[in-house]
Amino acid sequence: MDRQLNTRAGAPQRRRIGRRVAWTGVLIVVLLAHLLATRELAERMADFDAGQTMPKRIEVAYVRTIEPEAPPVVGAPVAPPPKPAPRAPRAPRAPRPAAASAPESAPAVVAEASVPPPAASAPAPLAAASDAEPEKTAAAASAAASEASSAVAAGAPASGVTGAPPFEWPTSTRLSYVLTGNYRGDVNGTAQVEWIRVDDRYQVNLDLVIGPEFSPLITRRMTSEGNIAASGLVPTRYDEDTQVVMRDRRRMSVVFEADAVVLANGQRRERLEGVQDTASQFIQMTYVFSTQPERLRVGGAVAFPLALPRAMDSYVYEVIEAQTLQTPFGPLASFHLKPRPRPTRRANELTVELWIAPELRYLPVRIRIEQDVATFIDLMISGKPEMAAPAPVPSTVPKGKPP
């Protein structure tokens, strides 16, 4: 009897122990599953972060400043010399025909066959001012561009003085600005625009710092990379990195393919002729006015398709007035450019106004970025532009022989 009572009394305890063991096993399985999922997610995030990192900044030493002077007169622009192509394998020599049977045109045919095929032509110069919608094709945008009398027709060669030295892209240049503005109150900071050239490649960096440099409230870096052609800048990639205090870092990229532009939101748009991005547009305008100074006059205009992170539209910048700016190094003549209002402006869309100084190689000496009347930042040049040392000229003296 006692044995039966003890057996009955121990049964609930054994059941409780069994349930605890079962629950422990379930918890272990769930924990292992979570660990595996977390590891896989971490590996995916690491791959994502590696693909989303900002392009490496090209480091440049700036050794001199640009002094204000009359803009140089240049001829038609030329593209940087292309890199030499690998030599094609020598074709097998054909048997020498008899002198009597050789046609008179044989030498000419051989010479023509030995000439390499012409390289692919560079994109045509910038289209004229237009209000083309982003869905229009490049041909439609070029046709609409002819309405602006102050612009050059699409595909026409850039103007230049005959006999003058051809336009040459400058060495790496940096402009520094003092930043003021309003965003729920007054804001202050600094900014820089940096143009870097390496052979036929370029990098443009636009850096904004709002607040003290040792503890900024907002930082933003915008970088454009691409190629240099006879028509100007040809972007291949645009990246934007924004960091706001107490918020997650935000990264956006725009990729320029041969026939399409992939926006930061994943949308694909047709790549229009002369398209620029948020950062490259400033240097592209410098190029346009350097080679076509007649367009920088009150009433003139310049236009190009602009690929923003979430949209692509044709933008028209009109020269609305000549204005003298007071700078730390004295008064400076400039022209004020303002984007033509567009009927389909989106909410919170930013507009950019520029002040171009011909005496400083047509560089932007003031930039105003505005969301609305109460939300804007204004960049004013804080010193003379800085330039890197010119690239060394390769020697033509053969090795081992004195010059």
C-alpha positions as a printed NumPy array, in Angstrom:
array([[   0.   ,    0.   ,    0.   ],
       [   2.765,    2.45 ,    0.896],
       [   4.535,    1.637,   -2.363],
       [   1.372,    2.391,   -4.364],
       [   0.859,    5.677,   -2.551],
       [   4.449,    6.724,   -3.188],
       [   4.143,    5.813,   -6.87 ],
       [   0.955,    7.841,   -7.24 ],
       [   2.462,   10.807,   -5.365],
       [   5.6  ,   10.846,   -7.556],
       [   3.744,   10.782,  -10.878],
       [   2.845,   14.521,  -10.945],
       [   6.413,   15.434,  -10.102],
       [   7.756,   13.294,  -12.953],
       [   5.274,   14.889,  -15.328],
       [   6.408,   18.364,  -14.241],
       [  10.052,   17.411,  -14.78 ],
       [   9.179,   15.994,  -18.211],
       [   7.422,   19.205,  -19.216],
       [  10.386,   21.285,  -18.043],
       [  12.773,   19.169,  -20.103],
       [  10.53 ,   19.505,  -23.143],
       [  10.257,   23.282,  -22.763],
       [  14.01 ,   23.52 ,  -22.281],
       [  14.537,   21.592,  -25.501],
       [  12.121,   23.891,  -27.366],
       [  13.897,   26.981,  -26.019],
       [  17.259,   25.605,  -27.099],
       [  15.963,   24.926,  -30.614],
       [  14.425,   28.416,  -30.873],
       [  17.617,   30.01 ,  -29.552],
       [  19.732,   28.148,  -32.1  ],
       [  17.36 ,   29.171,  -34.894],
       [  17.602,   32.812,  -33.777],
       [  21.374,   32.64 ,  -33.653],
       [  21.546,   31.222,  -37.172],
       [  19.094,   33.824,  -38.48 ],
       [  20.982,   36.649,  -36.758],
       [  24.266,   35.44 ,  -38.222],
       [  22.805,   35.256,  -41.729],
       [  21.263,   38.724,  -41.34 ],
       [  24.559,   40.14 ,  -40.099],
       [  26.377,   38.662,  -43.087],
       [  23.804,   40.141,  -45.458],
       [  24.012,   43.535,  -43.761],
       [  27.794,   43.438,  -44.004],
       [  27.517,   42.762,  -47.737],
       [  24.937,   45.558,  -48.037],
       [  27.134,   48.048,  -46.182],
       [  30.129,   47.104,  -48.318],
       [  28.119,   47.837,  -51.464],
       [  26.762,   51.097,  -50.06 ],
       [  29.996,   52.675,  -48.864],
       [  30.871,   56.094,  -50.237],
       [  33.52 ,   56.269,  -52.969],
       [  36.997,   56.815,  -51.674],
       [  37.936,   60.475,  -51.776],
       [  40.918,   61.246,  -53.981],
       [  43.439,   63.095,  -51.829],
       [  44.991,   66.204,  -53.4  ],
       [  47.524,   68.736,  -52.076],
       [  46.573,   72.336,  -52.891],
       [  49.59 ,   74.586,  -53.265],
       [  48.415,   77.902,  -54.766],
       [  45.408,   80.187,  -55.085],
       [  43.568,   81.577,  -58.096],
       [  43.766,   85.34 ,  -58.464],
       [  40.824,   87.223,  -60.011],
       [  41.601,   88.126,  -63.616],
       [  39.903,   88.533,  -66.959],
       [  38.676,   85.185,  -68.238],
       [  40.909,   83.636,  -70.896],
       [  39.746,   83.344,  -74.489],
       [  39.689,   79.723,  -75.572],
       [  39.   ,   77.861,  -78.776],
       [  36.877,   74.803,  -79.364],
       [  37.132,   72.306,  -76.507],
       [  38.945,   69.052,  -76.932],
       [  38.633,   65.842,  -74.979],
       [  41.606,   64.631,  -72.924],
       [  43.849,   62.294,  -74.895],
       [  42.515,   58.742,  -74.68 ],
       [  44.593,   56.025,  -73.176],
       [  46.55 ,   54.12 ,  -75.832],
       [  44.76 ,   51.016,  -77.028],
       [  46.597,   47.686,  -77.036],
       [  48.337,   46.984,  -80.318],
       [  46.405,   44.614,  -82.556],
       [  48.163,   41.396,  -83.574],
       [  50.019,   41.638,  -86.859],
       [  48.062,   40.105,  -89.723],
       [  49.833,   37.395,  -91.72 ],
       [  51.528,   38.791,  -94.781],
       [  49.849,   37.814,  -98.043],
       [  51.917,   36.213, -100.784],
       [  53.548,   38.789, -102.993],
       [  51.725,   38.872, -106.343],
       [  53.515,   39.158, -109.633],
       [  54.242,   42.698, -110.734],
       [  52.214,   42.343, -113.914],
       [  49.059,   41.172, -112.117],
       [  49.051,   43.7  , -109.255],
       [  46.305,   46.327, -109.684],
       [  47.255,   49.976, -109.389],
       [  44.936,   50.461, -106.377],
       [  46.507,   47.699, -104.266],
       [  48.752,   50.   , -102.173],
       [  45.791,   52.252, -101.362],
       [  43.659,   49.282, -100.303],
       [  46.389,   47.976,  -98.005],
       [  46.854,   51.413,  -96.453],
       [  43.128,   51.791,  -95.857],
       [  42.888,   48.353,  -94.274],
       [  45.71 ,   49.202,  -91.847],
       [  43.946,   52.303,  -90.47 ],
       [  42.144,   51.469,  -87.183],
       [  38.389,   52.15 ,  -87.061],
       [  37.42 ,   55.56 ,  -85.613],
       [  36.612,   55.706,  -81.927],
       [  33.046,   56.104,  -80.826],
       [  32.042,   59.732,  -80.909],
       [  31.562,   61.552,  -77.625],
       [  28.112,   62.83 ,  -76.634],
       [  27.016,   66.034,  -78.323],
       [  27.348,   69.328,  -76.446],
       [  24.676,   70.394,  -74.018],
       [  21.196,   70.836,  -75.366],
       [  19.618,   74.261,  -75.39 ],
       [  17.144,   75.524,  -72.803],
       [  13.979,   73.441,  -72.689],
       [  11.109,   72.425,  -70.451],
       [  11.096,   68.794,  -71.542],
       [   9.473,   66.292,  -69.196],
       [  11.585,   63.384,  -67.868],
       [   9.643,   60.856,  -69.937],
       [  10.629,   62.481,  -73.239],
       [  13.317,   60.869,  -75.283],
       [  16.616,   62.531,  -76.067],
       [  15.382,   63.442,  -79.553],
       [  12.263,   65.104,  -78.174],
       [  14.308,   66.996,  -75.599],
       [  16.656,   68.243,  -78.305],
       [  13.724,   69.379,  -80.465],
       [  12.17 ,   71.312,  -77.594],
       [  15.52 ,   72.923,  -76.87 ],
       [  15.433,   74.925,  -80.108],
       [  12.774,   77.216,  -78.614],
       [  15.372,   79.096,  -76.535],
       [  17.1  ,   81.717,  -78.651],
       [  20.023,   82.093,  -76.275],
       [  21.107,   78.474,  -76.346],
       [  23.097,   76.449,  -78.819],
       [  21.223,   73.77 ,  -80.74 ],
       [  21.799,   70.197,  -79.633],
       [  24.62 ,   68.56 ,  -81.507],
       [  26.186,   71.852,  -82.643],
       [  29.866,   72.297,  -81.821],
       [  30.667,   74.444,  -78.834],
       [  31.692,   77.949,  -79.739],
       [  35.242,   79.191,  -79.443],
       [  37.502,   81.782,  -80.974],
       [  39.284,   80.487,  -84.052],
       [  43.024,   80.336,  -83.521],
       [  42.772,   80.635,  -79.72 ],
       [  44.268,   77.917,  -77.509],
       [  41.766,   75.081,  -76.99 ],
       [  40.012,   74.761,  -73.663],
       [  41.888,   72.624,  -71.164],
       [  40.318,   71.203,  -68.041],
       [  41.967,   72.755,  -64.996],
       [  43.927,   70.846,  -62.432],
       [  42.25 ,   69.925,  -59.157],
       [  40.511,   72.93 ,  -57.596],
       [  38.847,   73.543,  -54.23 ],
       [  36.422,   76.29 ,  -53.206],
       [  35.576,   76.986,  -49.565],
       [  32.376,   78.668,  -48.383],
       [  30.835,   80.019,  -45.212],
       [  27.349,   78.603,  -44.688],
       [  24.372,   80.513,  -43.308],
       [  20.671,   79.784,  -43.491],
       [  17.501,   78.922,  -41.69 ],
       [  16.063,   75.581,  -40.6  ],
       [  13.701,   76.036,  -37.664],
       [  16.036,   78.865,  -36.707],
       [  19.357,   80.284,  -37.827],
       [  22.02 ,   77.779,  -38.875],
       [  25.723,   78.274,  -39.568],
       [  28.531,   76.128,  -40.876],
       [  31.008,   75.575,  -43.688],
       [  31.04 ,   73.979,  -47.125],
       [  33.492,   72.976,  -49.854],
       [  33.258,   72.166,  -53.541],
       [  36.176,   70.113,  -54.841],
       [  36.974,   69.317,  -58.47 ],
       [  39.554,   66.557,  -58.988],
       [  40.883,   65.417,  -62.343],
       [  42.974,   62.319,  -63.034],
       [  43.655,   61.95 ,  -66.777],
       [  40.236,   61.531,  -68.406],
       [  38.44 ,   60.753,  -65.119],
       [  36.959,   63.207,  -62.629],
       [  35.565,   63.379,  -59.111],
       [  33.444,   66.22 ,  -57.716],
       [  32.879,   66.439,  -53.959],
       [  30.404,   68.783,  -52.288],
       [  30.655,   68.774,  -48.482],
       [  28.252,   70.566,  -46.108],
       [  28.76 ,   70.915,  -42.343],
       [  26.02 ,   72.579,  -40.285],
       [  26.976,   73.44 ,  -36.729],
       [  30.414,   73.439,  -35.113],
       [  33.01 ,   71.336,  -36.909],
       [  33.954,   69.419,  -33.738],
       [  30.31 ,   68.421,  -33.139],
       [  28.196,   69.106,  -36.235],
       [  24.421,   68.842,  -36.237],
       [  24.204,   67.829,  -39.882],
       [  26.86 ,   66.662,  -42.338],
       [  26.319,   65.795,  -45.963],
       [  28.767,   64.636,  -48.619],
       [  27.78 ,   64.496,  -52.287],
       [  30.156,   62.838,  -54.742],
       [  30.002,   62.56 ,  -58.524],
       [  32.386,   60.407,  -60.539],
       [  32.701,   59.874,  -64.259],
       [  34.536,   60.631,  -67.478],
       [  35.59 ,   63.802,  -69.301],
       [  34.487,   64.093,  -72.934],
       [  34.452,   66.805,  -75.587],
       [  30.905,   67.68 ,  -74.466],
       [  31.871,   68.036,  -70.788],
       [  31.296,   65.745,  -67.836],
       [  29.79 ,   62.292,  -68.342],
       [  28.764,   60.971,  -64.888],
       [  28.903,   57.273,  -64.128],
       [  27.842,   57.4  ,  -60.45 ],
       [  26.464,   59.822,  -57.854],
       [  26.526,   59.123,  -54.098],
       [  25.062,   61.042,  -51.18 ],
       [  25.691,   60.49 ,  -47.473],
       [  23.776,   62.438,  -44.798],
       [  24.238,   62.247,  -41.037],
       [  21.868,   64.08 ,  -38.667],
       [  22.299,   64.056,  -34.895],
       [  20.083,   61.454,  -33.209],
       [  19.086,   59.92 ,  -36.545],
       [  20.274,   57.025,  -38.664],
       [  22.764,   57.696,  -41.419],
       [  21.133,   57.948,  -44.859],
       [  22.814,   56.764,  -48.065],
       [  21.62 ,   57.221,  -51.643],
       [  23.202,   56.362,  -54.988],
       [  22.397,   57.053,  -58.638],
       [  24.04 ,   54.826,  -61.257],
       [  24.494,   56.001,  -64.855],
       [  24.481,   53.151,  -67.336],
       [  25.089,   53.397,  -71.07 ],
       [  21.405,   53.791,  -71.968],
       [  19.676,   54.192,  -68.609],
       [  19.887,   55.93 ,  -65.242],
       [  19.085,   53.912,  -62.102],
       [  17.75 ,   56.266,  -59.423],
       [  18.144,   55.783,  -55.676],
       [  14.554,   54.534,  -55.413],
       [  15.272,   51.779,  -57.968],
       [  13.454,   53.404,  -60.879],
       [  15.103,   53.178,  -64.292],
       [  14.938,   56.166,  -66.629],
       [  16.203,   56.635,  -70.141],
       [  19.611,   58.303,  -70.168],
       [  19.185,   61.648,  -71.931],
       [  21.928,   63.473,  -73.778],
       [  24.139,   65.579,  -71.488],
       [  22.524,   64.393,  -68.232],
       [  24.193,   65.621,  -65.023],
       [  23.762,   64.935,  -61.309],
       [  23.411,   67.075,  -58.187],
       [  27.174,   67.617,  -57.796],
       [  28.46 ,   67.565,  -61.379],
       [  26.071,   70.296,  -62.551],
       [  28.171,   73.04 ,  -60.94 ],
       [  31.341,   72.08 ,  -62.806],
       [  29.447,   71.418,  -66.031],
       [  28.159,   75.007,  -65.985],
       [  31.706,   76.25 ,  -65.438],
       [  32.74 ,   74.314,  -68.539],
       [  29.816,   75.629,  -70.617],
       [  30.515,   79.281,  -69.81 ],
       [  34.281,   78.871,  -70.279],
       [  33.78 ,   77.58 ,  -73.824],
       [  30.657,   79.616,  -74.647],
       [  30.983,   82.898,  -72.705],
       [  28.33 ,   84.575,  -74.855],
       [  25.726,   82.511,  -72.994],
       [  26.596,   84.145,  -69.664],
       [  24.67 ,   87.372,  -70.147],
       [  21.402,   88.685,  -68.742],
       [  18.637,   86.945,  -70.65 ],
       [  20.771,   83.927,  -71.508],
       [  20.117,   80.388,  -70.333],
       [  21.692,   76.971,  -70.005],
       [  19.87 ,   73.673,  -69.623],
       [  20.49 ,   69.979,  -69.217],
       [  18.692,   66.913,  -67.875],
       [  19.358,   66.494,  -64.159],
       [  19.226,   63.095,  -62.446],
       [  18.233,   63.604,  -58.818],
       [  18.104,   60.707,  -56.339],
       [  14.357,   60.202,  -56.846],
       [  13.55 ,   61.906,  -60.163],
       [  14.994,   63.048,  -63.468],
       [  13.899,   66.273,  -65.148],
       [  15.184,   68.879,  -67.564],
       [  16.313,   71.989,  -65.71 ],
       [  16.733,   75.449,  -67.249],
       [  18.951,   78.   ,  -65.5  ],
       [  18.326,   81.585,  -66.615],
       [  20.793,   84.459,  -66.195],
       [  18.596,   87.013,  -64.435],
       [  21.032,   89.766,  -63.389],
       [  24.623,   90.957,  -63.117],
       [  25.627,   91.505,  -59.505],
       [  28.762,   92.578,  -57.639],
       [  29.432,   90.437,  -54.565],
       [  31.471,   91.595,  -51.584],
       [  33.998,   88.881,  -50.787],
       [  36.827,   88.65 ,  -48.219],
       [  39.278,   89.472,  -51.035],
       [  37.331,   92.403,  -52.488],
       [  34.331,   93.098,  -54.753],
       [  33.749,   90.484,  -57.424],
       [  31.575,   90.751,  -60.539],
       [  29.168,   87.859,  -61.002],
       [  26.055,   86.723,  -62.84 ],
       [  23.046,   85.42 ,  -60.937],
       [  21.436,   82.245,  -62.35 ],
       [  18.055,   80.999,  -61.208],
       [  16.133,   77.879,  -62.302],
       [  13.073,   78.518,  -64.431],
       [   9.896,   77.645,  -62.485],
       [   8.446,   74.292,  -63.477],
       [   4.7  ,   73.547,  -63.379],
       [   5.207,   70.091,  -61.875],
       [   7.4  ,   70.964,  -58.89 ],
       [   7.139,   68.317,  -56.179],
       [   6.572,   68.964,  -52.476],
       [   9.766,   69.819,  -50.552],
       [  11.721,   69.959,  -53.823],
       [  14.994,   71.873,  -53.52 ],
       [  15.948,   74.666,  -55.907],
       [  19.515,   75.863,  -56.495],
       [  20.575,   79.401,  -57.417],
       [  24.124,   80.204,  -58.527],
       [  26.379,   83.225,  -58.841],
       [  29.085,   82.641,  -61.477],
       [  32.243,   84.808,  -61.49 ],
       [  33.981,   85.124,  -64.888],
       [  37.09 ,   86.561,  -63.188],
       [  37.473,   83.336,  -61.188],
       [  37.332,   81.012,  -64.201],
       [  33.537,   80.926,  -64.187],
       [  33.413,   79.134,  -60.841],
       [  30.322,   79.332,  -58.576],
       [  31.187,   81.863,  -55.861],
       [  27.775,   81.749,  -54.214],
       [  25.24 ,   78.9  ,  -54.026],
       [  21.787,   79.131,  -52.475],
       [  19.804,   75.917,  -51.877],
       [  16.186,   76.553,  -50.927],
       [  13.22 ,   74.388,  -50.02 ],
       [  10.932,   77.324,  -49.235],
       [  11.265,   80.886,  -48.023],
       [  11.833,   79.745,  -44.422],
       [  14.086,   76.752,  -45.167],
       [  17.346,   77.384,  -47.021],
       [  21.129,   77.457,  -46.84 ],
       [  23.366,   80.058,  -48.478],
       [  27.013,   79.365,  -49.34 ],
       [  29.29 ,   82.378,  -49.836],
       [  32.906,   82.007,  -50.933],
       [  35.227,   82.536,  -47.963],
       [  38.597,   82.802,  -49.736],
       [  40.355,   82.569,  -53.064],
       [  39.981,   79.189,  -54.78 ],
       [  42.872,   76.776,  -54.265],
       [  44.578,   74.751,  -56.983],
       [  46.823,   71.728,  -56.999],
       [  50.196,   71.712,  -58.717],
       [  49.911,   70.999,  -62.451],
       [  50.633,   67.45 ,  -63.507],
       [  54.258,   66.929,  -64.597],
       [  54.865,   66.83 ,  -68.331],
       [  56.342,   63.453,  -69.321],
       [  59.86 ,   63.693,  -70.694],
       [  60.454,   62.785,  -74.345],
       [  64.172,   62.138,  -73.857],
       [  64.978,   58.41 ,  -74.314],
       [  66.284,   56.664,  -71.246],
       [  70.036,   56.458,  -70.999],
       [  70.649,   59.556,  -73.142],
       [  71.432,   62.998,  -71.732],
       [  68.898,   65.77 ,  -72.458]])
